Amino acid sequence: MDPQLGSANQFKETWKHTLLLSFQSLGVIYGQLSTAPLYVFGTMNAEDIKSEETVYELFSCIFWTINIISLLKYAFIVLRADDNGEGGTFALYSLLCRHAKVGLLPNDTSANEVMHYETGSPFKIKVESRARRAIEKYKSSHYLMLFLALFGSCMTIGVGVLTPALSVYSVSSGVQRSMSDMAHLFSSSPRKQAAISNAFEKYVPVPTASAILVCLFTLQHYGTHKIGFIFAPIIVIWLIFIGGGGVYNIFHWNKQIIHAVSPMYMYRFVKNIEIKSWRSLGSIVLCVAGSEAMFADLGHFTKKSIKITFVCLIYPVLVLCYAGQAAYISKNLHVADFNHLSESIPHRIRHWFIALSLLASVVGSQATITASFSIINQCLALGCFPRVKVIHTSDKIHGQVYIPDINWLLMVLSLAVTIGFHDIMRIGSATGLAVISGMLVTTCLMSLVIALYWEKNFFESVCCLIFFGSIEVMYVSACMLNFHKGAWYLVVLLALSLTVMLSWHYGTKKKLEFDLQNKVSAEWLTDISPGLGVTRVPGIGFIYTDIVTGIPAFFSHFITNLPAFHQVLIFVSFKSLPMPYVPASRRYLIGRVGPKDLKIYRCVVRYGYCDPIRDTDNFEEQIIRSIGEFITMEENEFESMYSSEGRMVVVGKPPADGSALIPLNETNSDEESVGLVSNIETQLAPMVGNALESGLGPVMRKKVRFMLPANSPKMRASVRDELQELIDARESGTAYFLGQVHLAVRDGSDVLKRLLIMTYAFCDKNCREPPVALNIPHAALVEVGMVCCI
């Protein structure tokens, strides 16, 4: 496998690297799982815990839930279904798209052979099977899979909003209780003590939680690597503390709690179930909150590091902690707030525990925030999320990303939950529903991966779906009983985020359909040029388009009204493939548009959903170098494919004979740039007049210049001349052409279509502009607007 197709494993993984990543994963992935004891018992209604036997049953349910979901499902099964190092619901969906032809993502269907041309690569459609043929046949199953992927992504984002609020508010409530216990230090009067305690309860939890949340989200720009090193020591100390506290409580309060690991206690709980105890399942499911992050954050680490950390450290410590807390509760049902973790800690160290839990709660939120960044980055690359800025915080582990816009949005929503609910039980109800709903989606997609990608028999796939799915459906039903107690907020959040994703997918698909229906052939450009008196001017023109064949409608519209374009034209198309990374050696497909003397080229840039290809500063240099390789290799034997316009070449490996362009790392002075721009403006002025004010005149931005090799006996004279023309055009400057298709709703359209188009138009207007997303300078940009009525 090409090394660039990996994720975290961009280097040869040694035990040293594994242990290092395991340590970092403590501060990023396992913070939420480790801090779950703060609110699992705490979100239960104390009145529902009536006897010691009930405590045994609850602990048994927690123990087996962790075993079945966290250990068996995620650590041993789901982690094996990575998409070349990437995890999450969209990684599972991309595996299905690539191996079962069920993709509905917007792409040029007339050029599928271009997108999936991967001869000699590990990405091939597998042998046909009965299950694959059945799923490929029915279009409804394709829509269902896309909906599941988007639904799971929305749940991940929902957990990213709710978990920080839950973990931080639960600790803030502990701070308030600790301060209330010290009310006697401020006054000896019982009346004043009660007033002080009430004041602490009213004014301490929410402001404290809000301040911590702001600090947490402010730290995100440092990236996973630095945050992992900062947060990991806190979690190590926290695990030692809760593990030691659990052992102490077991031996001090109730050694018999160990017998509750027997599944018989869980059976008794289910057998004697009633509405009140059924609601308790909504709190029990929080013990596995953070398990999905083990898979969703896979791109930040490796499978080995994640599995070793969980099995050898997280799992045994959590079992001891929950057992110790259950042992304390079973003997202290008469104590106020007995179901809160802080109450099970000995009084002499309780204040230290509160201080440590404040720090741990901050770390506990990191896993869900990181997972939200990863999942949105995947959705963005596959055309299912509005354009946002993605910052790659590591040059070694490509999956480590930070998205500023999403970071601040998550912060605002988390603050809204904290301030609006200010109740741990309400926030816990919404969080539990988000956690288990995301897990249910993973189970559904995982069962399809077992059948279609792993090619196991149908029985194994169904067993996986029934076994894990039935357990998760049970928890979902319990969470829905608390719908009116806070879970409704998740539904509102889901409706908003899912509407945005579906609208963006729908709008993007409609725009592409409009481009395909209105494109013109390459012959049109050669036939119409003499009649319009089209003039070629020095420089290179980059025309960004979503189609990979023909001339886009916006450019033909431009030429008809302003008959001039540059001596070298390059049609650039970005096309996403349902895989995390596309190796540099297979990223660019280069071909010609029309005869050689026109000097018009087409470049198809293929990228994976985790590739930072559209945010690289040297992108222009890479395109020109690729075209230089294409010109050199064109008449030789090389790997290529044929499209409707002719031969397209896979480039990325410079010729061994040194006949490619030689880059020179130089930057032109401002005076030279101004002179070149003025020269081009003079040539174009008689024809286009004031059009140059909109950006047709190129503005120098090049950082790299090129030269021909001094002596290359194998290079033909015609090849050398064409390469020299490319270099001269590069020296003359660069301009960028971008089409803006604006969607409009036809009169009489149905309500659903109006909602989707209006949502898309709103997002398109308020998200990052395409020139920014493509790193295009505004001064060198020509935008051509067109209206598409749907």
C-alpha positions in Angstrom: 0.0 0.0 0.0 1.2 3.5 -0.8 2.4 5.1 2.4 0.4 8.2 1.6 -2.8 6.2 1.8 -2.4 5.7 5.5 -3.5 8.1 8.2 -1.8 8.2 11.5 0.6 5.5 10.3 2.6 7.6 7.9 5.7 6.3 9.5 6.8 2.7 10.2 5.0 2.0 13.4 7.4 0.8 16.1 6.7 0.0 19.7 8.1 3.4 20.6 5.6 5.1 18.3 2.8 2.9 19.5 3.5 3.8 23.2 3.8 7.4 22.4 0.5 7.5 20.5 -1.1 5.4 23.4 0.0 8.1 25.8 -1.4 10.9 23.6 -4.7 9.0 23.1 -5.4 9.2 26.8 -5.7 13.0 26.5 -7.7 12.9 23.3 -9.8 9.7 22.9 -10.3 8.4 26.4 -11.1 11.5 28.3 -14.8 11.0 27.9 -14.8 7.3 28.8 -12.6 8.0 31.8 -14.7 10.9 33.2 -18.1 9.1 32.6 -18.2 8.0 36.2 -18.8 11.6 37.1 -22.3 11.4 35.7 -23.5 7.8 35.1 -24.9 7.3 38.6 -25.3 11.0 39.1 -27.9 11.4 36.3 -30.1 8.6 37.8 -33.0 9.6 39.9 -32.0 8.9 43.5 -35.5 7.8 44.3 -35.3 5.0 41.8 -32.3 3.4 43.7 -34.3 1.8 46.5 -32.2 -1.1 47.8 -28.8 -2.8 47.8 -30.2 -5.4 45.4 -31.0 -2.6 42.9 -27.5 -1.3 43.1 -26.1 -4.8 42.3 -28.4 -4.9 39.3 -27.4 -1.5 38.0 -23.7 -2.3 38.4 -24.2 -5.6 36.5 -25.9 -3.7 33.7 -23.0 -1.2 33.6 -20.4 -3.9 33.6 -21.9 -5.9 30.7 -22.7 -2.8 28.7 -19.0 -1.9 28.8 -18.0 -5.5 27.9 -20.4 -5.8 25.0 -20.3 -2.3 23.4 -16.9 -0.8 24.3 -14.8 -4.0 24.5 -16.3 -6.4 22.1 -18.0 -4.2 19.5 -15.5 -1.3 19.2 -12.1 -2.6 20.4 -12.3 -6.0 18.7 -14.7 -5.6 15.7 -15.3 -2.0 14.5 -11.7 -0.9 14.8 -10.9 -3.5 12.1 -13.2 -1.8 9.6 -11.0 1.3 9.2 -10.8 3.0 5.8 -7.0 3.0 5.4 -6.5 4.4 8.8 -9.6 6.6 9.0 -12.7 5.9 11.1 -16.2 7.1 11.7 -19.5 6.6 10.0 -18.4 8.2 6.8 -15.4 5.9 6.7 -17.8 2.9 6.8 -19.9 4.6 4.1 -16.9 5.2 1.9 -16.0 1.6 2.1 -19.4 0.7 0.9 -19.3 3.3 -1.9 -16.0 2.0 -3.1 -16.7 -1.7 -2.9 -20.4 -2.0 -3.6 -21.1 0.9 -6.1 -23.8 2.5 -3.8 -22.4 6.1 -3.9 -24.8 9.0 -4.3 -22.2 11.7 -3.7 -22.2 14.5 -6.4 -19.8 13.5 -9.2 -19.6 13.7 -13.0 -21.3 10.4 -13.9 -20.1 10.8 -17.5 -16.5 10.4 -16.2 -16.7 7.7 -13.7 -13.9 5.9 -15.5 -11.8 8.9 -14.7 -12.6 8.9 -11.1 -12.2 5.2 -10.5 -9.2 4.6 -12.8 -6.9 2.9 -10.3 -5.2 0.1 -12.3 -2.5 -1.4 -10.1 -3.8 0.2 -7.0 -5.4 -1.6 -4.0 -8.8 0.0 -4.6 -10.7 -2.3 -6.8 -14.4 -3.3 -6.9 -14.7 -6.8 -5.3 -16.2 -9.8 -7.0 -19.9 -9.7 -7.4 -22.0 -11.4 -4.8 -25.7 -12.0 -4.3 -25.9 -9.4 -1.5 -23.9 -6.8 -3.5 -26.1 -7.2 -6.6 -29.3 -6.9 -4.5 -28.1 -3.7 -2.8 -26.7 -2.2 -6.0 -30.0 -2.9 -7.8 -32.3 -0.9 -5.6 -31.7 2.9 -5.6 -33.7 3.2 -2.3 -31.0 1.3 -0.5 -28.4 3.8 -1.8 -30.4 6.7 -0.3 -30.8 4.8 2.9 -27.0 4.3 3.3 -26.3 8.0 2.6 -29.0 9.0 5.1 -27.5 6.7 7.7 -24.0 8.2 7.1 -25.3 11.7 7.5 -27.5 10.8 10.5 -24.5 9.2 12.2 -22.4 12.3 11.4 -25.1 14.5 13.0 -25.1 12.3 16.1 -21.3 12.7 16.4 -21.7 16.5 16.1 -24.5 16.3 18.7 -22.3 14.4 21.1 -19.6 17.1 20.5 -22.1 19.7 21.7 -23.6 17.9 24.6 -20.7 16.0 26.2 -18.7 19.2 27.1 -21.7 20.7 28.7 -22.5 17.5 30.6 -19.0 16.7 31.9 -18.2 20.3 32.8 -21.5 21.0 34.5 -21.4 17.8 36.5 -18.1 18.9 38.0 -19.3 22.4 38.5 -22.1 21.0 40.6 -19.6 19.1 42.6 -17.7 22.3 43.3 -21.0 23.9 44.4 -21.7 21.0 46.8 -18.2 21.3 48.2 -18.6 25.0 48.8 -22.0 24.5 50.3 -20.5 22.1 52.8 -18.2 24.9 53.9 -21.1 27.3 54.6 -20.6 26.9 58.3 -17.2 28.7 58.0 -19.0 31.9 56.8 -21.7 32.0 59.5 -22.8 30.2 62.6 -26.5 30.9 62.0 -28.4 28.0 60.4 -30.5 30.5 58.5 -27.6 32.3 57.0 -25.9 29.0 56.2 -28.9 27.9 54.3 -29.0 31.3 52.5 -25.3 30.9 51.6 -25.8 27.4 50.3 -28.7 28.5 48.2 -26.6 31.3 46.8 -23.8 28.9 45.9 -26.4 26.6 44.2 -27.8 29.4 42.2 -24.7 31.3 41.1 -21.7 28.8 41.1 -22.5 25.9 38.7 -23.5 27.7 35.5 -20.8 30.5 35.5 -18.1 28.0 36.5 -19.1 25.6 33.7 -19.4 28.4 31.2 -15.9 29.7 32.0 -14.4 26.2 31.7 -16.1 25.6 28.3 -14.7 28.9 26.9 -11.2 27.9 28.0 -11.6 24.4 26.5 -12.7 25.6 23.1 -10.0 28.3 23.1 -7.3 25.6 23.4 -8.4 23.7 20.3 -6.2 25.7 17.9 -3.1 24.1 19.3 -4.0 20.8 17.6 -4.3 17.2 18.7 -0.5 16.6 19.2 0.0 19.4 21.7 -3.4 18.9 23.4 -2.7 15.2 23.7 0.6 15.9 25.6 -1.1 18.6 27.8 -4.1 16.5 28.7 -2.7 13.0 28.9 -0.9 13.5 32.3 -4.2 14.8 33.7 -6.0 11.6 32.6 -3.2 9.4 34.0 -3.5 11.0 37.4 -7.3 10.9 37.2 -7.3 7.1 36.3 -4.9 6.4 39.3 -7.3 8.4 41.5 -10.6 6.8 40.5 -9.0 3.3 40.2 -7.5 3.6 43.7 -10.7 5.1 45.1 -12.6 2.2 43.6 -10.4 -0.4 45.2 -10.7 1.5 48.6 -14.5 1.6 48.4 -14.8 -2.1 47.5 -12.7 -3.2 50.5 -14.0 -0.6 52.9 -17.8 -0.7 52.1 -18.8 -3.9 50.3 -16.6 -6.7 49.0 -19.6 -8.6 47.8 -20.1 -6.1 45.0 -17.7 -8.3 42.9 -20.4 -10.9 42.7 -22.6 -8.5 40.7 -20.5 -9.1 37.6 -22.6 -12.2 37.2 -25.1 -11.7 34.3 -27.8 -13.1 36.6 -28.1 -9.6 38.2 -28.6 -8.0 34.8 -31.2 -10.7 34.0 -33.1 -9.8 37.2 -33.0 -6.2 36.3 -34.6 -6.9 32.9 -37.1 -9.4 34.3 -38.4 -7.0 37.0 -38.3 -3.9 34.6 -40.8 -1.1 35.0 -41.1 2.5 33.6 -38.9 4.1 36.3 -36.1 1.4 36.2 -36.3 1.4 32.3 -35.5 5.1 32.4 -32.4 4.3 34.3 -31.0 2.7 31.2 -30.8 6.2 29.7 -28.2 6.9 32.4 -26.4 3.5 32.2 -25.7 4.0 28.5 -23.5 7.0 29.4 -20.9 4.5 30.7 -20.0 3.8 27.1 -20.1 7.4 26.0 -16.8 8.0 24.3 -16.6 4.5 22.8 -17.6 5.9 19.4 -14.6 8.3 19.6 -12.3 5.2 19.6 -13.4 4.7 16.0 -14.2 8.3 14.9 -10.7 9.6 16.1 -8.9 6.7 14.5 -7.3 9.1 11.9 -5.5 10.8 14.7 -3.8 7.6 16.0 -3.4 3.9 15.1 -5.5 0.9 15.8 -2.8 -0.8 17.8 -2.3 2.2 20.1 -6.0 2.7 20.7 -6.7 -1.0 21.4 -3.7 -1.4 23.8 -4.6 1.6 25.8 -8.2 0.5 26.2 -7.6 -3.1 27.0 -4.6 -2.7 29.3 -5.6 0.5 31.2 -9.0 2.1 30.6 -11.1 -1.0 30.8 -9.8 -2.4 34.2 -9.8 1.0 35.8 -13.4 1.8 34.8 -14.6 -1.6 36.1 -12.9 -0.9 39.5 -14.2 2.6 39.6 -17.9 1.6 38.9 -17.6 -1.3 41.3 -16.2 0.9 44.1 -19.0 3.5 43.6 -21.6 0.8 43.6 -20.1 -0.6 46.8 -20.4 2.9 48.4 -23.9 3.5 47.2 -25.1 0.1 48.4 -24.2 1.0 52.0 -25.1 4.7 52.0 -28.6 5.0 50.5 -29.5 7.3 53.4 -26.9 9.9 52.6 -27.8 13.0 50.6 -26.5 13.0 47.0 -25.2 9.5 47.5 -25.3 8.8 43.8 -22.6 11.4 43.0 -19.0 10.2 42.6 -17.6 12.9 44.8 -19.6 11.6 47.7 -17.8 8.2 47.5 -14.4 9.9 48.0 -13.1 10.1 51.6 -13.7 13.5 53.1 -10.0 14.2 53.8 -9.1 14.1 50.0 -12.5 15.2 48.6 -11.3 18.8 47.9 -8.3 17.5 46.0 -10.7 15.2 44.0 -12.9 18.2 43.1 -10.0 20.1 41.8 -8.7 17.2 39.8 -12.2 16.4 38.4 -12.4 20.0 37.1 -9.4 19.4 35.0 -10.5 15.9 34.0 -13.9 17.1 32.9 -12.2 19.5 30.5 -10.2 16.6 29.0 -13.3 14.4 29.0 -14.8 16.7 26.3 -11.8 16.6 24.0 -12.6 13.3 22.4 -16.0 14.4 21.1 -14.7 17.8 19.9 -11.9 16.0 18.0 -14.4 13.5 16.5 -16.6 16.4 15.4 -13.7 18.0 13.5 -12.8 14.6 11.8 -16.3 13.8 10.8 -17.0 17.3 9.4 -13.8 17.2 7.4 -14.9 13.9 5.8 -18.4 15.4 5.0 -16.8 18.5 3.6 -14.6 16.6 1.2 -17.5 14.5 0.0 -19.7 17.4 -0.8 -22.1 17.0 2.2 -21.2 20.1 4.3 -20.8 23.8 3.5 -17.3 25.1 2.9 -15.3 25.8 6.0 -11.7 26.3 6.7 -9.8 23.2 7.7 -6.4 23.5 9.3 -4.1 20.4 9.4 -2.3 20.7 12.7 0.3 17.9 11.9 2.5 17.3 9.0 3.0 13.6 9.8 -0.5 12.5 10.9 -2.8 13.9 8.2 -6.0 13.1 10.1 -5.3 15.7 12.8 -7.4 18.7 11.8 -8.8 21.8 13.4 -11.9 23.7 12.0 -12.2 27.2 13.5 -15.7 27.9 12.4 -17.0 24.6 13.8 -15.1 25.1 17.0 -16.8 28.3 17.8 -20.2 27.0 16.8 -19.8 24.0 19.1 -18.8 26.4 21.9 -21.9 28.5 21.4 -24.2 25.5 21.3 -22.6 24.0 24.4 -22.9 27.2 26.3 -26.6 27.4 25.2 -27.2 23.9 26.6 -25.4 24.7 29.9 -27.2 28.0 30.5 -30.5 26.9 29.1 -30.9 23.5 31.0 -28.6 24.0 34.0 -29.7 20.5 35.0 -27.4 17.5 34.8 -30.4 15.1 34.3 -31.7 17.0 31.3 -28.3 17.3 29.7 -27.7 13.6 30.4 -30.9 12.6 28.7 -30.0 14.3 25.5 -26.4 13.1 25.6 -27.5 9.5 26.2 -29.8 9.6 23.1 -27.0 11.1 21.0 -24.5 8.5 22.1 -26.6 5.4 21.5 -28.1 6.7 18.3 -24.7 7.1 16.8 -23.7 3.6 17.9 -26.9 2.1 16.3 -25.9 3.7 13.0 -22.4 2.3 13.2 -23.9 -1.2 13.9 -26.1 -0.9 10.8 -23.3 0.2 8.5 -20.9 -2.3 10.1 -23.3 -5.2 9.3 -23.2 -4.1 5.6 -19.4 -3.9 5.7 -19.2 -7.4 7.0 -21.2 -8.7 4.1 -20.0 -6.5 1.3 -16.4 -5.6 2.1 -15.2 -8.4 4.3 -17.3 -10.8 2.2 -18.5 -12.9 5.1 -21.6 -14.9 4.8 -25.0 -13.3 5.2 -25.6 -15.1 8.5 -22.7 -13.4 10.3 -23.8 -10.0 9.1 -27.3 -10.6 10.3 -26.1 -11.9 13.7 -24.0 -8.7 14.2 -27.0 -6.5 13.4 -29.4 -8.4 15.6 -27.0 -8.9 18.6 -25.7 -5.4 18.9 -28.7 -3.7 17.3 -31.2 -5.2 19.8 -29.2 -4.0 22.7 -28.8 -0.5 21.3 -32.5 -0.3 20.3 -33.3 -1.1 24.0 -31.2 1.8 25.1 -32.7 4.1 22.5 -36.2 3.3 23.7 -35.1 4.1 27.3 -33.7 7.4 26.2 -36.9 8.3 24.3 -38.8 8.0 27.6 -36.8 11.1 28.7 -37.7 13.0 25.5 -39.5 15.7 27.4 -36.7 16.0 29.9 -34.0 17.2 27.6 -33.7 14.7 24.7 -35.9 17.0 22.6 -32.9 19.4 22.3 -30.9 16.7 20.4 -33.8 16.2 18.0 -33.9 19.9 17.3 -30.1 19.9 16.8 -30.4 16.8 14.5 -33.1 18.4 12.4 -31.0 21.6 11.8 -27.7 19.8 11.1 -29.4 17.1 8.9 -31.3 19.8 6.9 -28.0 21.7 6.3 -26.2 18.5 5.1 -29.0 17.3 2.9 -29.5 20.7 1.4 -25.8 21.1 0.6 -25.7 17.7 -0.9 -28.9 18.4 -3.0 -27.7 21.8 -4.1 -24.2 20.6 -5.0 -25.8 17.8 -7.1 -28.2 20.1 -8.9 -25.3 22.5 -9.8 -23.4 19.7 -11.3 -26.4 18.5 -13.3 -26.8 22.1 -14.6 -23.1 22.2 -15.6 -23.4 18.8 -17.4 -26.6 19.8 -19.3 -25.2 23.2 -20.5 -21.6 22.3 -21.3 -20.3 22.7 -24.8 -17.9 20.5 -26.7 -14.2 21.3 -27.2 -14.8 21.7 -30.9 -17.1 24.7 -30.1 -14.1 26.7 -28.9 -12.1 26.0 -32.1 -15.0 26.6 -34.4 -16.3 29.8 -32.9 -13.0 31.6 -32.2 -12.4 32.9 -35.7 -15.9 34.3 -36.0 -15.7 36.2 -32.7 -12.2 37.4 -33.3 -10.9 35.8 -30.2 -7.4 37.1 -29.1 -4.8 35.1 -27.2 -2.9 37.1 -24.6 0.2 36.2 -22.6 -0.2 34.3 -19.4 -1.9 31.3 -18.0 -5.6 31.1 -17.3 -6.9 28.6 -14.7 -10.6 27.7 -15.3 -12.1 25.9 -12.3 -15.0 23.7 -13.1 -16.8 20.7 -11.7 -17.0 18.8 -15.0 -14.2 16.7 -16.5 -15.3 16.8 -20.1 -16.3 19.6 -22.4 -16.2 23.4 -21.9 -18.2 24.7 -18.9 -21.1 26.9 -19.7 -19.8 29.9 -17.8 -16.6 30.0 -19.8 -18.4 29.8 -23.1 -20.6 32.6 -21.9 -17.5 34.7 -21.0 -15.8 34.1 -24.3 -19.0 35.1 -26.2 -19.1 38.5 -24.4 -15.4 39.1 -24.0 -13.5 37.4 -26.9 -10.1 37.0 -25.3 -8.3 34.4 -23.3 -4.8 33.5 -22.3 -2.1 31.8 -24.4 -2.3 28.7 -22.1 -5.6 27.6 -20.6 -5.9 24.9 -18.0 -9.3 23.5 -17.0 -9.0 22.3 -13.4 -11.5 19.9 -11.8 -11.4 18.7 -8.2 -13.0 15.3 -7.8 -13.3 13.5 -4.5 -12.9 9.7 -4.2 -14.5 7.8 -1.3 -11.1 7.1 0.4 -9.1 9.0 2.9 -6.0 9.8 0.8 -5.0 9.6 -2.8 -1.2 9.2 -3.3 0.6 12.0 -5.0 1.8 9.7 -7.8 -1.9 9.0 -8.7 -3.5 12.4 -7.9 -3.3 14.2 -11.2 -4.8 13.2 -14.6 -3.7 15.4 -17.4 -5.0 15.6 -21.0 -5.5 18.0 -23.9 -8.6 19.9 -25.0 -8.5 20.3 -28.8 -5.4 20.2 -31.0 -1.9 20.7 -29.7 -1.5 24.2 -31.2 -4.4 25.5 -29.0 -2.3 24.9 -25.8 -5.4 24.0 -23.8 -5.1 21.4 -21.1 -7.4 19.6 -18.6 -6.2 18.7 -15.2 -8.4 16.4 -13.0 -7.2 16.5 -9.3 -8.4 13.5 -7.4 -8.4 13.7 -3.6 -9.6 11.7 -0.6 -11.8 13.0 2.1 -8.9 13.7 4.4 -6.5 15.2 1.8 -5.6 18.9 2.3 -5.1 19.3 -1.5 -7.2 22.4 -1.9 -5.5 24.3 0.9 -1.9 23.9 -0.2 0.0 27.1 -1.1 2.1 25.5 -3.9 -0.9 24.1 -5.7 -0.3 26.2 -8.9 3.3 24.9 -9.0 2.1 21.3 -8.8 -0.3 21.8 -11.7 2.3 23.3 -14.0 4.9 20.7 -13.1 2.3 18.0 -13.8 1.5 19.5 -17.2 5.2 19.7 -17.9 5.5 15.9 -17.2 2.5 15.3 -19.4 4.1 17.1 -22.4 7.3 15.2 -21.9 5.6 11.8 -21.6 2.8 12.3 -24.1 4.3 10.4 -27.0 5.9 7.6 -25.0 4.6 4.5 -23.4 3.0 5.4 -20.1 0.1 4.6 -17.9 -3.0 6.3 -19.3 -6.7 6.0 -19.9 -9.0 7.3 -22.6 -11.9 9.8 -22.0 -14.3 11.2 -24.5 -11.8 13.9 -25.3 -8.9 11.6 -25.8 -6.0 10.3 -23.8 -5.5 11.3 -20.2 -2.2 10.6 -18.4 -1.6 9.7 -14.8 1.3 11.9 -13.7 3.2 12.3 -10.5 6.5 10.6 -11.1 9.1 12.8 -12.8 10.9 11.2 -15.8 14.1 9.4 -14.8 16.0 11.0 -17.6 15.7 14.5 -16.1 13.6 15.8 -19.0 11.0 17.5 -16.8 10.7 21.1 -15.8 13.2 22.2 -13.1 11.7 24.4 -10.4 13.6 27.4 -9.0 12.6 28.7 -5.6 12.4 32.4 -6.4 9.9 35.2 -5.9 9.5 38.2 -8.3 9.8 41.7 -6.9 6.7 43.9 -6.6 8.1 46.2 -9.3 8.4 43.3 -11.8 4.9 42.1 -11.1 3.4 45.6 -11.7 5.3 45.9 -15.0 4.0 42.5 -16.2 0.4 43.3 -15.3 0.6 46.7 -16.9 1.9 45.1 -20.1 -1.0 42.6 -20.3 -3.6 45.3 -19.5 -2.3 47.4 -22.5 -2.8 44.4 -24.8 -6.3 43.7 -23.6 -7.6 47.2 -23.2 -8.9 47.8 -26.7 -11.1 44.7 -26.5 -12.4 44.3 -23.0 -12.2 47.9 -21.7 -13.1 48.0 -18.0 -13.4 44.2 -17.7 -9.8 44.2 -16.4 -11.1 46.0 -13.3 -13.0 42.8 -12.3 -9.8 40.8 -12.2 -8.9 39.6 -15.8 -5.5 41.3 -15.5 -3.3 38.7 -13.8 -1.7 39.6 -10.5 1.7 38.0 -9.8 1.5 35.5 -7.0 4.1 32.9 -8.1 6.6 31.6 -5.6 8.3 29.1 -7.9 9.8 29.7 -11.4 10.7 27.0 -13.9 13.5 26.4 -16.4 14.2 23.7 -19.0 17.0 21.1 -18.3 20.3 22.3 -19.9 21.0 19.2 -22.0 18.5 16.4 -22.6 19.3 14.5 -25.8 16.1 12.5 -25.6 13.8 15.6 -25.6 12.4 16.4 -29.0 12.5 19.9 -30.4 8.6 20.2 -30.4 8.5 19.1 -26.8 11.1 21.6 -25.8 9.3 24.4 -27.6 6.0 23.6 -25.9 7.6 23.4 -22.5 9.3 26.8 -23.2 5.9 28.3 -24.1 4.5 27.0 -20.8 7.4 28.6 -18.9 6.9 31.9 -20.8 3.2 31.9 -20.0 4.0 31.2 -16.4 6.3 34.2 -16.3 3.7 36.5 -17.8 1.3 36.0 -15.0 -1.8 34.0 -13.9 -5.5 34.7 -13.9 -8.3 32.5 -12.5 -11.8 32.0 -13.8 -14.6 30.7 -11.6 -18.2 30.1 -12.4 -20.9 31.0 -9.9 -24.1 29.1 -10.4 -26.9 30.5 -8.3 -29.9 28.2 -7.6 -33.4 29.6 -7.7 -36.7 27.9 -7.1 -39.3 27.7 -9.9 -42.8 28.9 -9.2 -45.1 26.1 -8.1 -42.3 24.0 -6.6 -43.2 21.9 -3.6 -42.4 22.9 0.0 -39.5 20.4 0.5 -37.7 21.6 -2.6 -38.1 25.2 -1.6 -36.7 24.4 1.9 -33.7 22.6 0.5 -32.9 25.3 -2.1 -33.4 28.2 0.4 -31.2 26.5 3.0 -28.5 25.8 0.4 -28.6 29.4 -0.9 -28.3 30.7 2.7 -25.4 28.4 3.5 -23.7 29.2 0.2 -24.0 32.9 0.8 -22.7 32.8 4.4 -20.0 30.1 4.3 -16.5 30.5 2.9 -16.5 31.8 -0.7 -15.1 29.3 -3.3 -12.1 31.5 -4.1 -11.1 31.4 -0.5 -11.6 27.6 -0.3 -9.4 27.3 -3.4 -6.8 29.8 -2.2 -7.4 32.1 -5.1 -6.3 35.8 -4.7 -9.3 38.0 -5.3 -7.3 40.5 -7.3 -6.6 37.9 -10.0 -10.1 36.4 -10.1 -12.8 36.6 -12.7 -16.2 35.3 -11.5 -18.9 34.6 -14.0 -22.4 34.3 -12.6 -25.3 32.2 -14.0 -28.8 31.3 -12.6 -30.2 27.8 -12.5 -33.9 27.5 -11.9 -35.0 24.2 -10.2 
